[in-house]
Amino acid sequence: MKRFLIILAALSLLSPWLAGGATRNTGTQKLVTEYSRKEPLRSGIFGILAVRGSDTLAQYNRRLKMVPASNVKLITTGLALKHFGSSWRFSTTLAYSGSIRDGVLYGDLYIVGGGDPTLGARSSCADSLRKTFSAWKTMLDEAGISSIQGRIIGDGRFFKRPTHGMSWQAEDLGYNYGAGPSGLNFFENAQQFTVRPSTEGKAPLVTPLYPDTPWMSYVNSAVTGAAKSGNSLYFINSEYAPVGEFQGSFPSDRKSYKLECSNYFGAYTCAYYYYRYLTGCGIPVSGGYADVSPLGLIRTDLLYSDIGPAAVSSDKLTPLGKGWSPTLRKIVHDTNYESDNFYAETLFKMMAVSLYGSSGQELGEKAVYQLLAEMGLKTDGACQLMDGSGLSRKDYVSPEFFVRFLRKMFGSAEKDAYLASLPSPGSKSTLQNRLPNAADDVKERIKMKSGSMNGVRSFSGYILSADGNDSKTICFSIISNNITAPTYKVAAIIDEIIESLALEP
């Protein structure tokens, strides 16, 4: 009897981990068991948990912590919705130093960023650049400013440096998906180039496209490789000098393509484009454009960040007005549909600013764990997040933790906004080619986020009931790591498992 009571007590302690009950001998569980014993899943690490109410439909390595890649965005966007609410917006303030006399601003016009990731962005939720700049000009018109005897200063001090995640891989930092947010951004801090092959052994032809960045210098150390060779072209840059270098090889028989890289000078770029806009509208700006250096100095030349007057603190400036981003609901939608790293990282930093008054790597992590705890979700070693996008290979989350989080979000006040942000297979999103053989009515019931990087493939989300009964909703998470087989082989297996879950009686 005593031994029985000890076992009973132990089971009661484990009950939070066993949420979902015992696994039924479902068709999906048989499928998971079969595939886990075969290649390619057997060659790496694979885990799954799928629950419906109190039933566990499938499980395998459910508590194993793995690199989830962009599935991290499920947590970032969910926490942001819970913390801010779906109607919340980022702001950007136009303000000035000095004084206004007879229509002339004798001082500097500051664009004080508030972290808005959509400024000049291409995503569906973002306003056009002309619309944004026109709204800012209206603020000048209302203040009677027709001329500026000073500079346009892009102020990105709202977020701390560095812009990128500290645990991101160096090879990712030069690409647009490795661009991190500053307090003032432009075009998601990305830079476009056209790449064309040249004669084998010579440098490929690389031409800057958009945005125009005349302060940048480029070193082209790449080579044009042999026909049918691989494309290993990459870009090296940093926030400490306006210089970038192209390295790697580009095949001689490849057609030209658009290469998208990171731009570490988003605030400077924004100031430059607004300067061009105002002068084009007939408002002269005598001092040109500038940003705020890491030392807090006004920087008109990016090569010299330690020269110039100190920038005025934002709380000492005279505000002209605020511009507003799209609602968080729209930003979260584009974050998950497009798997937008830049938007996700902005939310990661913004939650830290909201809770602690400042951003930074450690504060971002702290904010995530605090908000998870407020939801009643103890990480208990099952969730380690170093960023908001999933680009870090130091992110570790178990399928079970994802399911616990998804269930909490399904019961939250922001459920509708959260579900609306998750695409279905076949939609115009990162899931466009997923579950190609499934019926349309089955695809429509699946709302999930994908995640991928080298050796990683993950899918987590919901499968809604065909009769609309919320209690029959399936929450699931599937993660694979360290599998060297071609991505399409792993994805095809996971597609089959997800479709099997959707067809479970």
C-alpha positions in Angstrom: 0.0 0.0 0.0 2.8 2.4 0.9 4.5 1.7 -2.4 1.3 2.4 -4.3 0.9 5.8 -2.5 4.5 6.8 -3.4 3.8 5.9 -7.1 0.5 7.9 -7.0 2.3 10.9 -5.5 4.9 10.8 -8.2 2.3 10.7 -10.9 0.5 13.7 -9.4 3.8 15.6 -9.6 4.2 14.7 -13.2 0.6 15.5 -14.2 1.4 18.9 -15.7 3.8 17.2 -18.0 1.3 14.5 -18.9 -1.4 17.0 -20.0 -3.2 15.4 -22.9 -3.6 12.0 -21.3 -2.4 8.7 -22.5 -1.7 8.3 -26.2 -4.5 6.5 -28.1 -3.4 4.0 -30.7 -4.2 6.4 -33.5 -3.3 6.1 -37.2 -1.1 9.1 -36.8 0.8 7.5 -33.9 1.4 4.4 -35.9 2.7 6.6 -38.8 5.0 8.5 -36.4 6.4 5.3 -34.9 7.0 3.9 -38.4 8.8 6.9 -39.7 10.9 7.4 -36.6 12.5 4.0 -37.3 13.4 4.8 -40.9 15.6 7.3 -42.8 15.7 10.2 -43.0 14.2 10.8 -39.5 16.3 8.1 -37.9 19.5 9.9 -38.9 18.7 13.0 -36.8 16.5 14.1 -34.0 12.7 14.2 -34.3 9.9 15.1 -31.9 6.2 15.5 -32.0 3.2 16.2 -29.7 -0.4 16.5 -30.9 -3.3 16.8 -28.5 -7.0 17.2 -28.8 -8.7 18.0 -25.5 -7.6 15.4 -23.0 -6.5 13.0 -25.8 -2.9 12.7 -27.0 -3.1 11.8 -30.7 0.6 11.4 -31.3 3.9 11.8 -29.4 7.5 11.0 -29.8 10.4 12.8 -27.9 7.8 15.3 -26.8 10.0 16.8 -24.1 13.2 16.9 -26.1 14.5 20.5 -26.5 15.4 21.2 -30.1 16.3 24.2 -32.3 12.9 25.4 -33.6 14.0 28.0 -36.2 11.1 30.3 -37.2 8.6 28.5 -34.9 10.0 30.9 -32.3 7.8 33.5 -34.0 4.8 31.8 -32.6 5.9 32.6 -29.1 7.2 36.2 -30.0 4.0 37.2 -31.7 1.7 35.6 -29.2 3.4 37.3 -26.3 3.3 40.6 -28.1 -0.4 40.3 -28.7 -1.0 39.3 -25.1 1.1 42.2 -23.7 0.2 45.1 -26.0 -3.1 44.1 -27.5 -3.9 43.8 -31.2 -4.8 47.5 -31.7 -1.5 48.8 -30.3 0.8 50.7 -32.7 4.5 51.8 -32.9 5.1 55.6 -33.1 7.6 57.8 -34.8 8.1 61.4 -33.6 9.1 64.5 -35.6 10.8 67.0 -33.3 13.3 69.9 -33.5 16.0 71.7 -31.7 16.4 75.4 -31.9 13.5 77.7 -32.8 11.2 78.7 -35.6 11.1 82.3 -36.8 9.4 83.6 -39.9 8.9 80.2 -41.4 12.5 79.1 -40.9 13.6 76.4 -38.5 16.9 77.5 -37.0 18.0 74.1 -35.7 17.8 70.4 -36.6 14.8 68.4 -37.5 14.9 65.0 -35.7 13.1 61.9 -36.9 12.9 60.2 -33.5 12.3 56.5 -34.0 10.1 54.4 -31.8 11.0 51.1 -33.3 8.5 51.0 -36.1 9.6 48.2 -38.4 7.3 49.1 -41.2 8.9 52.4 -42.3 9.5 52.2 -46.0 8.9 48.4 -45.8 7.5 46.2 -48.6 5.1 44.0 -46.6 1.4 44.2 -47.2 0.6 46.1 -44.0 3.1 48.9 -44.5 2.2 52.4 -45.7 3.9 53.6 -48.8 7.0 55.8 -48.2 5.3 58.7 -50.0 2.3 58.5 -47.7 4.5 58.4 -44.6 6.7 61.3 -45.7 3.6 63.3 -46.8 2.2 62.9 -43.3 5.4 64.1 -41.8 5.5 67.1 -44.1 2.0 68.0 -43.0 3.5 68.4 -39.5 6.0 70.9 -40.8 3.3 72.8 -42.7 1.2 73.1 -39.6 4.2 74.5 -37.7 4.8 77.0 -40.5 8.2 75.6 -41.4 9.1 76.3 -45.0 12.9 76.2 -44.7 15.4 74.5 -42.4 18.7 76.0 -41.4 20.1 72.8 -40.0 20.0 69.1 -40.6 17.6 66.2 -40.9 18.8 63.8 -38.2 17.7 60.2 -38.1 17.6 59.2 -34.4 17.7 55.5 -33.8 18.5 55.6 -30.1 15.2 54.1 -29.0 16.8 50.6 -29.3 20.2 49.7 -27.9 23.0 48.4 -30.1 23.9 46.0 -31.5 21.0 45.7 -33.9 21.5 41.9 -34.6 21.2 39.0 -32.2 24.4 38.2 -30.3 24.1 34.5 -31.0 23.4 34.8 -34.7 25.9 33.2 -37.1 28.3 35.4 -38.9 27.3 34.0 -42.3 23.7 35.3 -41.7 24.5 38.9 -40.8 25.1 40.1 -44.3 21.8 38.9 -45.7 18.5 40.8 -45.4 17.1 38.1 -43.1 20.0 38.8 -40.8 19.2 42.6 -40.6 18.4 43.7 -37.1 16.2 46.7 -36.1 17.4 50.0 -34.7 15.1 52.6 -33.2 14.6 54.2 -36.6 14.5 51.8 -39.6 14.1 52.0 -43.3 13.1 49.3 -45.8 13.6 46.7 -43.0 17.2 47.8 -43.0 17.8 45.9 -46.2 19.9 46.7 -49.3 19.3 45.3 -52.8 21.9 44.5 -55.5 21.8 43.0 -58.9 24.4 40.2 -59.5 25.5 39.2 -63.0 28.2 36.7 -64.0 31.4 37.9 -65.7 34.2 36.0 -67.3 35.2 32.9 -65.4 37.9 33.9 -62.8 36.9 37.5 -62.7 34.6 39.3 -60.3 30.9 39.1 -61.0 29.1 42.3 -61.8 27.4 43.6 -58.7 25.2 46.8 -58.9 23.5 48.5 -56.0 19.8 49.0 -56.5 17.6 50.2 -53.6 17.8 52.0 -51.4 20.4 54.5 -52.7 23.3 54.6 -50.2 25.9 56.9 -51.7 28.0 56.8 -48.6 28.8 53.1 -48.9 32.0 51.8 -50.4 32.0 48.2 -51.8 34.9 45.8 -52.3 34.2 43.0 -54.7 36.4 40.0 -53.8 34.1 37.5 -55.3 34.9 35.5 -58.4 32.8 34.1 -61.3 33.1 30.3 -61.1 32.8 27.6 -63.7 29.5 26.8 -65.4 27.2 24.6 -63.2 29.2 25.4 -60.1 27.4 26.5 -56.9 26.5 30.0 -55.9 28.3 30.8 -52.7 28.2 34.6 -52.9 27.9 36.4 -49.6 28.3 39.9 -48.2 30.3 41.1 -45.2 29.5 44.4 -43.4 29.2 46.0 -40.0 27.7 49.0 -38.2 31.1 50.4 -37.5 32.1 51.6 -41.1 30.2 52.3 -44.3 32.1 49.5 -46.2 30.9 46.1 -47.5 32.7 43.3 -49.2 31.4 40.6 -51.5 33.0 37.2 -51.2 32.4 33.7 -52.6 31.7 32.4 -56.1 29.0 33.0 -58.7 28.5 30.5 -61.6 29.3 31.8 -65.1 26.1 30.3 -66.6 23.7 31.6 -64.0 21.2 34.3 -64.9 21.3 37.6 -63.1 19.4 37.8 -59.8 18.6 40.2 -57.0 20.7 39.7 -53.9 19.2 41.2 -50.7 21.7 42.2 -48.0 21.6 44.0 -44.7 22.0 47.7 -44.2 23.4 48.7 -40.8 22.5 52.4 -41.3 18.7 52.4 -41.4 18.4 55.7 -39.4 20.9 57.5 -41.7 19.1 56.1 -44.8 15.8 57.3 -43.5 17.2 60.8 -42.9 18.7 60.9 -46.4 15.5 59.9 -48.1 13.4 62.4 -46.1 16.0 65.1 -46.9 15.6 64.3 -50.6 11.8 64.4 -50.2 11.7 67.8 -48.5 14.1 69.4 -51.0 12.0 67.9 -53.8 9.0 69.6 -52.2 10.8 73.0 -52.2 11.8 73.0 -48.6 15.6 73.7 -48.5 17.7 72.0 -45.8 21.0 73.8 -45.4 22.8 71.2 -43.3 22.0 68.0 -45.2 21.3 64.8 -43.4 22.8 62.9 -40.4 22.2 60.3 -37.8 23.3 59.8 -34.2 26.5 57.9 -33.7 27.1 55.1 -31.1 28.8 57.9 -29.0 25.6 60.0 -29.1 27.2 62.6 -31.5 25.6 64.0 -34.6 27.2 62.2 -37.5 27.1 63.6 -41.0 29.9 61.4 -42.2 29.7 57.7 -41.3 33.4 57.3 -41.3 33.8 59.7 -38.4 31.5 58.7 -35.6 33.6 60.4 -32.9 33.5 63.9 -34.4 30.6 66.4 -34.1 28.3 68.0 -31.6 26.3 65.9 -29.1 22.8 65.1 -30.3 20.0 66.6 -28.2 18.3 64.2 -25.9 14.9 63.3 -27.3 13.1 64.5 -24.2 14.7 67.9 -24.7 13.4 68.4 -28.2 10.2 70.2 -29.2 7.8 67.7 -30.8 5.9 68.5 -33.9 3.8 65.4 -34.0 3.7 61.6 -34.2 3.3 59.1 -37.0 1.8 55.7 -36.3 2.5 52.3 -37.6 -0.2 49.8 -38.7 -1.9 48.0 -35.9 0.0 45.1 -34.1 -2.7 42.7 -35.5 -1.5 43.6 -39.0 2.2 43.5 -38.1 1.8 40.1 -36.5 -0.1 38.8 -39.5 2.8 39.7 -41.8 5.4 38.5 -39.3 3.9 35.0 -39.4 2.7 34.8 -43.0 6.0 36.0 -44.4 8.2 34.7 -41.6 9.6 38.2 -41.2 12.7 38.1 -39.0 12.9 41.8 -38.9 9.4 42.3 -37.6 9.8 39.5 -35.0 13.1 41.0 -33.7 11.4 44.4 -33.3 8.7 42.9 -31.2 11.3 41.1 -29.1 13.1 44.4 -28.4 9.8 46.4 -27.9 8.6 44.1 -25.2 11.8 44.7 -23.2 11.4 48.5 -23.7 7.8 48.3 -22.5 8.7 46.3 -19.4 12.1 47.7 -18.4 12.5 51.0 -20.3 15.4 49.7 -22.4 16.2 47.0 -24.9 19.3 44.8 -25.2 20.0 41.0 -25.4 19.5 40.2 -21.8 16.5 42.4 -21.3 14.8 40.8 -24.3 15.3 37.3 -22.9 14.1 38.5 -19.5 11.0 40.0 -21.0 10.1 36.8 -22.7 10.4 34.7 -19.6 8.5 37.2 -17.5 5.6 37.3 -20.0 5.5 33.5 -20.2 5.3 33.3 -16.4 2.4 35.8 -16.5 0.6 33.4 -18.8 1.2 30.6 -16.2 3.9 28.9 -18.4 7.0 28.0 -16.5 9.8 27.2 -18.9 11.2 24.5 -16.6 14.2 24.1 -19.0 11.8 23.3 -21.8 12.1 26.7 -23.5 15.3 28.8 -24.0 14.9 31.8 -26.3 17.8 34.1 -27.3 15.9 36.1 -29.9 12.5 36.8 -31.4 12.9 35.3 -34.9 14.4 31.9 -34.4 17.6 32.8 -36.3 19.7 31.8 -33.2 20.9 28.3 -32.9 20.9 28.8 -29.2 17.1 28.7 -29.1 15.8 25.4 -27.7 12.1 24.5 -27.3 10.4 21.2 -26.8 7.3 20.2 -28.8 5.5 19.9 -25.5 6.2 23.5 -24.6 4.9 24.7 -28.0 1.7 22.8 -27.4 1.3 24.3 -23.9 1.8 27.8 -25.4 -0.6 27.2 -28.2 -3.3 26.0 -25.9 -2.9 29.1 -23.7 -3.2 31.4 -26.8 -6.3 29.5 -28.0 -8.0 30.4 -24.7 -6.8 34.0 -24.7 -8.6 37.3 -25.6 -6.2 37.6 -28.6 -7.2 34.2 -30.0 -8.8 35.6 -33.2 -5.9 37.9 -34.0 -3.4 35.1 -33.4 -5.2 32.5 -35.5 -5.6 35.1 -38.3 -1.8 35.5 -38.4 -1.2 31.8 -39.1 -1.3 30.7 -42.7 -2.8 27.5 -44.1 -1.0 25.2 -46.5 -1.4 26.3 -50.1 -1.9 30.0 -49.1 0.3 32.8 -50.4 2.8 32.4 -47.6 5.7 30.3 -46.5 3.3 27.4 -46.6 2.4 27.8 -50.3 3.8 24.4 -51.3 2.9 22.4 -48.2 0.4 19.5 -48.2 0.1 19.6 -52.0 -2.1 16.5 -52.1 -4.5 17.4 -49.3 -8.1 18.4 -50.0 -8.7 22.2 -49.9 -11.2 21.8 -47.0 -8.5 20.0 -45.0 -5.9 22.6 -45.8 -8.2 25.4 -44.7 -8.6 23.9 -41.2 -4.8 23.9 -40.6 -3.3 27.1 -39.2 0.4 26.7 -38.6 3.9 28.3 -38.7 6.8 26.7 -40.4 10.5 26.9 -39.4 13.6 26.0 -41.4 17.3 26.4 -41.5 20.1 24.1 -42.3 19.3 20.7 -40.7 16.1 22.1 -39.1 12.4 21.6 -40.2 9.6 22.5 -37.8 5.8 23.0 -38.0 3.6 24.0 -35.1 0.0 25.2 -34.9 -3.6 24.2 -34.9 -6.0 21.9 -36.8 -9.5 23.3 -36.4 -12.5 21.0 -36.2 -14.5 20.4 -39.3 -17.7 21.2 -37.4 -16.3 24.4 -35.8 -16.3 23.0 -32.3 -13.3 24.6 -30.5 -13.1 21.8 -28.0 -12.0 19.5 -30.9 -9.2 21.7 -32.0 -5.8 19.9 -32.3 -2.7 21.6 -31.0 0.5 20.2 -32.4 4.2 20.7 -32.7 6.7 18.8 -34.9 10.4 19.5 -34.9 13.3 17.8 -36.6 17.0 18.6 -36.2 20.3 17.4 -37.5 18.8 15.7 -40.5 21.2 15.9 -43.5 18.7 14.5 -46.0 17.3 16.9 -48.6 14.7 19.2 -47.1 11.9 18.0 -49.5 12.2 14.5 -48.1 11.7 15.6 -44.5 9.0 18.0 -45.4 7.0 15.3 -47.3 7.0 13.1 -44.3 5.9 15.9 -42.0 3.2 16.8 -44.5 1.9 13.3 -44.3 1.8 13.3 -40.5 0.0 16.7 -40.4 -2.6 15.5 -43.0 -3.1 12.3 -41.0 -3.8 14.4 -37.8 -6.3 16.5 -39.7 -8.2 13.3 -40.8 -8.2 11.8 -37.3 -11.8 10.8 -36.3 
